[in-house]
């Protein structure tokens, strides 16, 4: 998330009645984007790989970059967030900094739009509950844009382990740490709710929750940097299925790496970078080794977008691969970790 588009103070756009069109199987999905930073570009690039979907509208408080974005990827630039909401789009992709996610999502849902929101969906559990309640009341689809489970490799790994299992996963180990972040980067901004846990660690929390279930206990060690946000955190967590996760995330050490899933009958290595998964090695306790190789196209974000479009056409209000409870469990881990580090953002 690299866009600093300001959050709306109030939404004036009113809901539109598009429910009858939503379930048309061949229907084109018209997308809007708020924010035109790096992740928005990746989304727009991936949209070209999604059938029957197109970028129709965008808005950013930075007019020049927004117009340049439209010149490259298409779509109409609108002069306010409210006019974007009222432009006739079906779905909104929120690509701004995380401190603004909840406000944009609530306004879009109230305007009758489906919402795909960049991770983390919100900065804490209380914000997320407000968004999900608005989605329920509006009867619109909301999904956190957590990309790994939609990659072809991840799906193939699930299928392989179902057919040739290694047993229940008992340990998940994963992490990523990126040093040399500029001092003025949003990841280090206290005002924009930055820090390693929400910017990077949320990926690792997804992996733990996806394979081990809801967290039951989270123990955290870490440190806060000069700007007041966490620059490194190490988490040990125990989960409802009895497994344990060992996770790390950082902004001051070099630690890009793989991920490990361990069970009694073997273990799986998701090779670097595991959060854009394309290769996995399964080593069985009986000595067998299976290599999975699934290259991806379009930058990877196209898979979650195609899934989201299919859900809209099916009239679904929640994803079976990225359900609301998973978002709840992930942000609960982040809340617990920040509490342990004494990190509390303004307004919390």
N, C-alpha and C positions, 0 to 999 in steps of 0.2 A: 504494500500500500504506500504510494508515494505522492498522492494528490492531496492538496491542502484545502480543497473546496469546503467552504463553510457550511455547516449544517443549517437546515431551514429553521426559522423561528416558529413558523406555523404553516400548515398546509391549507391552501384554499381550493385546490382542485377537488372536485366531487367524484364519487365512484361512478363508473359507467357500467352499463349492463352488457357484458360480453360473454356471459356464462353459456349462452346457447351456442356460440361459436367455438368455445374452448375445446369441445370434444369432437370437432371435425378432424378425422384422422389425417387428412392431407393439408391441413391448414398451415399457412405460413405464420411463423411467430415473429412479430415485430419487436425488436429490442431497443431499449434506451440504456444509456450509460451515464452515470453521474461520476465525474472524475475522469481525467484523461492522462494519468500518469503511466508508469511502466506496466503495472498489472492490467490496466485498461487496454493498453496496446496488445498485450498477450491475448486478452479475451477477444478483441476485435480480429486479430490474426486467426485465432482458432475458429471464429464464427464462419469463416469461409469454408470450413470443413464440415459444417453442420447443415444437413439438407433442410430445405424449407424454413430457413431462419435468416434474418438479415438485420443489420444495424440501421435503425430508422431515425434515431434521435439521440442527442447528447447535450449535456450541459456541464460547464465548469465555470468557476468564478474568473478563471484566466481565459479571456476571450481569444487572444492570439493563439495559444496552444490548442484551444478547442477547435478553432477553425482549421488549423493545420492538421489536426487529427481527422476531422471530417473530410478534408481534401484527400487524405490518404486512404481512409477506410469507408467513406460514405456517411450518410446520415445528415440530418439537419441540426444545426446548432441553435439552441433556444436561449432566450435572453434571461430566463429565470428558471428555478427548479419547478415552480408551479406550472409554468407553460410547458415544460418537459412532461410533467405528469398528465397534462391535459392534451397531449399531442396525438393520442390515438394508438400509443404503443400497448403491447400486451404484457411485457415483462421488463423489469428494471434490474440491471446489474450495478451493484454498489461497489465502487472501486476507490473509495476515499480512505482517509485514515480512520482507524477504528473508533476514535472518540466520537465520530459523527454517524457511525453505522446505525445505531438505534433510531435516531431522529429521522434519518432518510428512510429507513425501512418502514417505520410506523406511518409516515406521511404517504409513502407509495402504496402500502396496503390499504390505507383508508381511502385512497383514490381509486381503488379497484384493480391495482396491478399485482401481478405475481412478482416475487422478489428473490433474486439470487444474490446473496450478500457475501462479499469476501470475508475470509477468516481473519481474526476471530469475529464471529457474528456480532458480539457485543463485548464490552470490557468487563462485565460481571454478570452473575446469575440473575440479579434483580432486573437489569436492563433486558436480558434475554426473555424473561418471563413476560415483560410488557410487550415485546415484539410478538411473541407467540400468541398472547391473548388477542392482540390486534389481528393477527392472521386468522385466528379462529372466528373472531367476530366478523371479519370481512369475507370469510370463506375464500381465501386466496392462498396459493402455494407459497411457502417460504422455505428456503434451504440455505444452509451455510455452505459456501463454496470451498469445501475441503476436497482437494483434487485426487489424492492417491487412490481411493477405492474405485475410481472410475477408469483407471488406466487398464489397458488390456492385460498387462502382466499380473496385476493384482487379482483380477477376475480369474485368470488362468490358474494362479496359485491356489485360490480357494477351491476351484474345481478339482485340481490335482490332489489336494490334501483330503478332499471328501472321498475320492476314489481310492487313494493309496495313503491312508492317514499315518501320522507320526504320533497321534494321541493328543490329549488336551494340552494346549499351550500353558506352560507353567512360568515362563519368564519371557518378558519382552525387554530388550535392551536397544535403545536408540538415542541419537543425539545429533546436534549440529551446532557449531559455533563459528562465527565469522568475525575475525579481527579487523582492525583498521577502519571501522565505521567513522565517517567524518563527524565532527562534534555537532554540526548543525543538521545532521540527518534526522528525519522524523522518528526513526527507531530509538533514538536517544532522547526524544522529547517527552518531558513529563506532562506538558500541556496537552499533547495529543495521545496520551496513554500508551507511550512506547515501552520499550524494554524487551529483553530476550524471551520472557515467558509468553507474552501475547504475540510477538512477531514471529518467533521460531518455535518455541516450546509447544505451542498449540498443535503442531504437526505430530510431535512425539506423543502428546496426550491422546490424540486420535488413535494412534497405533495401539497404545495400551488399552484404551477403552474398547476398541474394535475386537481385539483378541482375548481380552480378559474380563470385560464387563465393567460395570460401574465401580468407581473407586470407593474403598471403605476406609482407608487411612493413607494420608499423604505426609511424608516427612521431607523437609526441604532444607538444604543449605545453600547459601549463595551470598552475593554481595551487590550493593548498590553503587552506582558510579557517581560522577560529579554532578550530573543533571538530576539525580534523584531516582532514576529508574534502575531496574535490575540489569546488570551487565553479565552476570553468570549465575546459573542456578542448577543444582543437582537434586533430582527428586527420586526418592524410593517410595513406591506406592503399592498397597495391597488391594486386591480387587475381589468382586463378589464371587467369581468362579474359583477363588483360591490362589490365583497366580500373583506374581510380583513383577513390577516394572522398575527398571533402572533407566532414568532419562536424564539428559543434560541439554542445556541450551545456553548460548553465550554470544556476546558481542565484543569480547576482548581476548579470546583465545582462538587458535586455529583448530577446528575440530569437525570439518565436514566428513561424513562417514556413512557407513552402512547401518543396517538394523538386523537384529537377531531375534528369532522366535525359537524358543527351546521347549521340547517335550520329551517324554520318556522314550519314545521310539525314534527320535532324531531331532535335527534342528534345521532351520531355514535361515539362510543369509540373503537379505535383500540388499543388493549391491549399490554402491554409491552412484548417484545420490538417491537414496531410498525413497525420498518424497516425490521423485519423478521416476517411478519404478519401471525398469525395462529388463532387468536380469535378476534371476534368483537361483540359488543353489540349495538343493535339498539333500542333506546327508542323513541317511537312515542308520539306525543303530546296528543293523545287520551288514553294513559296509556298502550298501548301494549308494550311488550318487546320481542325482537327476538335475540336469541343467535346464532351466526355463529361460527363453530369450524371446521377448515380445517388444520389438521396436514400436514407438508411437509416432503419430503424425500430428501436424498442426500445433505443435508446442505443448499439447497435453490438456489444456483447459477446454478444448472442444468436446472432450468426452463427458465432462460434467454438464456442459451446456446442452449437448444432445439428450442426455438423460432428463434434464430439466424440461426441455421442450416436449419430450414424450410424455412426461407427467402432466403438463398443461393440457395436451391433447386428450389425455385419458381422464381429465377432470379430477386428478389426485390433488390432495392438499398437503401431502407429506411424502418424502422420499423413503423407500424401503432400505436404501443403501446408506443414506445420511439422514436418519430420522431425527426428530426434535429431541428425543431423549439422549441421543449421542451428543448433540450440542450442549445439552444441559450437563452431562457428565464431564465433558471436556472442560467447560468453563468452571465447573465446580472444582476441578483439580487446580486450575489456574488461580481461582480465588483462594484456595487453601494455601498454595505456594506463596502467593503475594502476602497473605496474612502472616505467614511464618517469617517473611523477610521484612515485615513492617512497611510494606509499600501500599499506600492508599492514595488513589487519585482524587482530584478536586471533585466535590459533589458526592462522593461515596459515603 
